[in-house]
Amino acid sequence: MSALDNGMSMMDVATFWQYIVKGAILLLAVWMDSATKRRA
């Protein structure tokens, strides 16, 4: 997450959008984790 944060800061992405992107990635990771645990 910190690498993503640093990259977006370097690209001068607004703080609002940084929160949106990080939240979306976190939700995607949780969804993928739960989807793989259901199959196992």
Steps between C-alpha positions, in 0.01 A plus 500: 500500500781742576653445155163582346470806723847621406437444130175693502664782696779518241241518224331783690168317536254687722457364853132432436582269208778331696244395762263377229770291327633352825148414615418332169820294511430398859144394412629304200756320718238405760260381229770288333601351836146404589436360152805273518414379851151396390641268233754332728 
